[in-house]
Amino acid sequence: MRISKGALLIVIAFIAPLIVELRTVLAWVNVELTLLESAVLGIGLIGVILVWALWPQEGTSESAG
């Protein structure tokens, strides 16, 4: 795992306010995001972070011991 479980939880917890504020910032430049689009974006972002966090690092062999 590339990041500790606690740090991963904190990063995922910060995604929700980030998405909400992104909707606000985009509204200033006349780009409207619906709630569904925001939810899909948030879930996609969490998915990318989880894939990155759980992907094994190159150069480390956890199974060797």
N, C-alpha and C positions, 0 to 999 in steps of 0.2 A: 504494500500500500504506500502510495507516495505522500500521504498526509495523515496525520493522526485522526482518529474517529471524532474526537472533540472539536478539532479545528474544522473538519469537514462539516460537522453539524452547524458550527457558527457561520461558515461560508454559505451554506444552504439557507440559513435563517436570514441572511442579509439579502438574499435574492428577491424576496417579496417586496420590501420597501424600494429596492432598486427598480423593479418593474413598475411599481406604482408611480414613482418619480419620473421614470422614463416616459410614461404616458403624459405626464404634466409638461415635461420639456418638449415633447413632440407636438403637443397642442399649441405651444407658442409659435411653432413654424407651420401651423395648419395641417398637421398630419394627425389624423384621428385613428386611435387603436380601440377596437371594441374590447369588451371584457374577455370574449372568447380568444381573440388574437393575443391578448396579454397573457392569458392562462397558457396558451400553447407556447408562447415565447418563454415563459417562466419554466414550464415543464421541460422544454427543449434545453434550456440553459442548465437546469439541474441535471438533466441526463448527460450532457456533455461533461459537466464537472465530475459526475459519478464515474463515467467511463475513464476520464483522465486519472481520477484518484485510484481506481481499482486496477488499472492497467499495470502489469508488472514492469518494473524499471529494468532497463537494459544494463547488463553488467553485474546484476545481483542475482544470485541463485539461492532462492529461499528454500528449495527442496533439497539442496546439497547440505550435508551436515555431517 
